[in-house]
Amino acid sequence: MKNIAKIVALMLITGSIWAQQEPVERFPVYETFRTYYLLNGHTTEMLAKRDLLLNISHRFNGYTSEGIQELFGLDGSANIRLELMYGLTENLDVGFGRSSFFKTYDGTVKYRLVQQIEQGVPFSLVLLGNTAIRTHEWSELEAASLERKHRISYQVQAMVSSKVSEFLSIQLMPTYIHRNLVEELEEENGIMSLGAGASVKFAPSVAFKVEYYHRFSEANIGAKSLHHAVGFGIDIANERHSYQLHFTNNTGLIGQEFIPNTHDNFWNNQIHFGFRIVRRFAL
């Protein structure tokens, strides 16, 4: 009996030591924001391999404060953007878009470097690059003095996000914009900015989102008065569709437009209404 008791005790001790050494299973954190876009910009969400995403964005040029006569800004002209994004791998997306303002075409590459892990890595890191070219018709003076390269602009961005809880996700977006042509002599071609955003989910398919970009450059350049990009919105999303209604102080739909060229003051009722429809297809 004493020998049996010793064997049992040894087995229990050995089992306890093995249990302590057994690695904890950790899982990647998905659906940090549930949707591919924050408000003006992207989130760290990525497409599954061979998924195709269609983005239809609409931003009205009129102000929401203009009243019923102008249907709260909806009677004004609108900037419309169509974009296709494709998941080449689980960590690499590529896309192509076109905006109606300035007849702008652009290409995007989005690459995930770090994936947030439960009880492990506390954040996700995604890099984004975008190149855009304006194709609107130049005036005779512009055509005589400018070259094709002056139509091109670039954006490089790092997105760092964390799913803090089931209801709250946050993101930081340090961003560099370079424009080969600027509107004023005093303007810099290259601009640094820092974006911040958050998503608060208050229903299984509904989230409130906020986004802000602080531009590290002069607020008043020549005759222009510039402001930081601010936005608030509501997302309604399911597995394959998402719908967004948002209010912001700019009409640009890519970083090269809304970060350096926000002329309106959100806190002075210079607010534009917009919406986005996104559909994912499994190919």
WOVENSUL-V988322 format. One record per residue. RES is the residue in one letter. SS is DSSP state (H for helix, E for strand, L for the rest). Layout:
# WOVENSUL-V988322
res=RES ss=SS
res=RES ss=SS
This chain:
# WOVENSUL-V988322
res=M ss=L
res=K ss=H
res=N ss=H
res=I ss=H
res=A ss=H
res=K ss=H
res=I ss=H
res=V ss=H
res=A ss=H
res=L ss=H
res=M ss=H
res=L ss=H
res=I ss=H
res=T ss=H
res=G ss=H
res=S ss=H
res=I ss=H
res=W ss=H
res=A ss=H
res=Q ss=H
res=Q ss=H
res=E ss=L
res=P ss=L
res=V ss=L
res=E ss=L
res=R ss=L
res=F ss=L
res=P ss=E
res=V ss=L
res=Y ss=L
res=E ss=L
res=T ss=L
res=F ss=L
res=R ss=L
res=T ss=L
res=Y ss=L
res=Y ss=E
res=L ss=L
res=L ss=L
res=N ss=L
res=G ss=L
res=H ss=E
res=T ss=L
res=T ss=L
res=E ss=L
res=M ss=L
res=L ss=L
res=A ss=L
res=K ss=L
res=R ss=L
res=D ss=E
res=L ss=E
res=L ss=E
res=L ss=E
res=N ss=E
res=I ss=E
res=S ss=E
res=H ss=E
res=R ss=E
res=F ss=E
res=N ss=L
res=G ss=L
res=Y ss=L
res=T ss=H
res=S ss=H
res=E ss=H
res=G ss=L
res=I ss=H
res=Q ss=H
res=E ss=H
res=L ss=H
res=F ss=H
res=G ss=H
res=L ss=L
res=D ss=L
res=G ss=L
res=S ss=L
res=A ss=E
res=N ss=E
res=I ss=E
res=R ss=E
res=L ss=E
res=E ss=E
res=L ss=E
res=M ss=E
res=Y ss=E
res=G ss=E
res=L ss=E
res=T ss=E
res=E ss=L
res=N ss=L
res=L ss=E
res=D ss=E
res=V ss=E
res=G ss=E
res=F ss=E
res=G ss=E
res=R ss=E
res=S ss=E
res=S ss=L
res=F ss=H
res=F ss=H
res=K ss=H
res=T ss=E
res=Y ss=E
res=D ss=E
res=G ss=E
res=T ss=E
res=V ss=E
res=K ss=E
res=Y ss=E
res=R ss=E
res=L ss=E
res=V ss=E
res=Q ss=L
res=Q ss=L
res=I ss=E
res=E ss=L
res=Q ss=L
res=G ss=L
res=V ss=L
res=P ss=L
res=F ss=L
res=S ss=E
res=L ss=E
res=V ss=E
res=L ss=E
res=L ss=E
res=G ss=E
res=N ss=E
res=T ss=E
res=A ss=E
res=I ss=E
res=R ss=E
res=T ss=L
res=H ss=L
res=E ss=L
res=W ss=L
res=S ss=L
res=E ss=H
res=L ss=H
res=E ss=H
res=A ss=H
res=A ss=H
res=S ss=H
res=L ss=L
res=E ss=L
res=R ss=H
res=K ss=H
res=H ss=H
res=R ss=H
res=I ss=E
res=S ss=E
res=Y ss=E
res=Q ss=E
res=V ss=E
res=Q ss=E
res=A ss=E
res=M ss=E
res=V ss=E
res=S ss=E
res=S ss=E
res=K ss=E
res=V ss=L
res=S ss=L
res=E ss=L
res=F ss=L
res=L ss=E
res=S ss=E
res=I ss=E
res=Q ss=E
res=L ss=E
res=M ss=E
res=P ss=E
res=T ss=E
res=Y ss=E
res=I ss=E
res=H ss=E
res=R ss=E
res=N ss=L
res=L ss=L
res=V ss=L
res=E ss=L
res=E ss=L
res=L ss=L
res=E ss=L
res=E ss=L
res=E ss=L
res=N ss=L
res=G ss=E
res=I ss=E
res=M ss=E
res=S ss=E
res=L ss=E
res=G ss=E
res=A ss=E
res=G ss=E
res=A ss=E
res=S ss=E
res=V ss=E
res=K ss=E
res=F ss=E
res=A ss=E
res=P ss=L
res=S ss=L
res=V ss=E
res=A ss=E
res=F ss=E
res=K ss=E
res=V ss=E
res=E ss=E
res=Y ss=E
res=Y ss=E
res=H ss=E
res=R ss=E
res=F ss=L
res=S ss=L
res=E ss=L
res=A ss=L
res=N ss=E
res=I ss=E
res=G ss=L
res=A ss=L
res=K ss=E
res=S ss=E
res=L ss=L
res=H ss=L
res=H ss=L
res=A ss=E
res=V ss=E
res=G ss=E
res=F ss=E
res=G ss=E
res=I ss=E
res=D ss=E
res=I ss=E
res=A ss=E
res=N ss=L
res=E ss=L
res=R ss=L
res=H ss=E
res=S ss=E
res=Y ss=E
res=Q ss=E
res=L ss=E
res=H ss=E
res=F ss=E
res=T ss=E
res=N ss=L
res=N ss=L
res=T ss=L
res=G ss=L
res=L ss=L
res=I ss=L
res=G ss=H
res=Q ss=H
res=E ss=H
res=F ss=H
res=I ss=L
res=P ss=L
res=N ss=L
res=T ss=L
res=H ss=L
res=D ss=L
res=N ss=L
res=F ss=H
res=W ss=H
res=N ss=H
res=N ss=L
res=Q ss=L
res=I ss=L
res=H ss=E
res=F ss=E
res=G ss=E
res=F ss=E
res=R ss=E
res=I ss=E
res=V ss=E
res=R ss=E
res=R ss=E
res=F ss=E
res=A ss=E
res=L ss=L
